[in-house]
Amino acid sequence: MKWWWLSYSGDAGFRGLVILEAANFLEACAEARRLKISPGGSVRGLELEVVPDVALLKSYSGRCLSQVEADELSLKMAEAEQ
């Protein structure tokens, strides 16, 4: 399983960020819908090839993150990479 960063947007901009584990992008999108954490709209996915802190990702996974939470996670991941 791989970690996926799914960013959702709509006409008004950012709709949410979902972090989860899945085999590929399509399965990640399906899992977000199955868990009812997909905010809908257009989705872009990024496979996280390097995960500096799995515990950090797990603490943000399984829910739809707000813009503030997404920015917070981005900062924490950048710090973990250093």
C-alpha positions as CSV (number, residue, x, y, z in Angstrom):
1,M,0.0,0.0,0.0
2,K,1.1,3.5,-0.8
3,W,0.2,6.8,0.9
4,W,-1.9,9.2,-1.2
5,W,-2.4,13.0,-0.9
6,L,-5.8,13.8,-2.5
7,S,-6.6,17.4,-3.0
8,Y,-10.1,18.4,-3.9
9,S,-11.3,21.6,-5.5
10,G,-14.4,23.2,-6.9
11,D,-15.5,26.4,-8.5
12,A,-14.9,28.3,-5.3
13,G,-11.4,26.8,-4.8
14,F,-10.1,24.3,-2.2
15,R,-12.6,21.9,-0.9
16,G,-10.5,19.6,1.2
17,L,-7.5,17.3,1.6
18,V,-7.7,13.5,2.2
19,I,-4.7,11.4,3.2
20,L,-5.0,7.7,3.0
21,E,-3.4,4.4,2.0
22,A,-4.3,2.6,-1.2
23,A,-2.7,0.6,-4.0
24,N,-3.2,3.3,-6.7
25,F,-4.9,6.7,-7.4
26,L,-8.3,5.2,-8.5
27,E,-8.4,3.0,-5.4
28,A,-7.6,6.0,-3.2
29,C,-10.4,8.0,-4.7
30,A,-12.8,5.0,-4.3
31,E,-11.7,4.6,-0.6
32,A,-12.3,8.3,0.1
33,R,-15.9,7.9,-1.2
34,R,-16.4,4.6,0.6
35,L,-15.3,6.3,3.9
36,K,-17.6,9.3,3.1
37,I,-14.7,11.7,3.5
38,S,-14.5,12.9,-0.1
39,P,-15.8,16.5,-0.3
40,G,-16.5,16.0,-4.0
41,G,-15.4,18.2,-6.9
42,S,-12.2,17.8,-8.9
43,V,-9.5,15.7,-7.3
44,R,-5.7,15.6,-7.9
45,G,-3.7,12.8,-6.3
46,L,-0.1,12.6,-5.4
47,E,1.6,9.4,-4.3
48,L,3.8,10.2,-1.4
49,E,7.0,8.3,-2.4
50,V,8.9,9.4,0.7
51,V,7.1,9.4,4.0
52,P,9.4,10.9,6.7
53,D,6.9,10.3,9.5
54,V,4.2,7.7,9.1
55,A,2.7,8.4,12.6
56,L,2.2,12.0,11.5
57,L,0.3,10.9,8.3
58,K,-1.8,8.5,10.3
59,S,-2.8,11.3,12.7
60,Y,-4.2,13.2,9.7
61,S,-5.7,10.3,7.8
62,G,-9.3,9.0,7.6
63,R,-10.9,12.4,7.5
64,C,-11.3,15.4,5.2
65,L,-8.8,18.2,6.2
66,S,-9.5,21.9,6.1
67,Q,-7.2,24.4,4.4
68,V,-5.7,25.2,7.8
69,E,-5.1,21.6,8.6
70,A,-3.6,20.9,5.1
71,D,-1.2,23.8,5.6
72,E,-0.3,22.6,9.1
73,L,0.4,19.1,7.7
74,S,2.5,20.5,4.9
75,L,4.7,22.4,7.4
76,K,5.1,19.4,9.7
77,M,6.0,17.1,6.8
78,A,8.6,19.7,5.6
79,E,10.1,19.8,9.1
80,A,10.2,16.0,9.3
81,E,12.2,15.8,6.0
82,Q,15.0,18.0,7.4
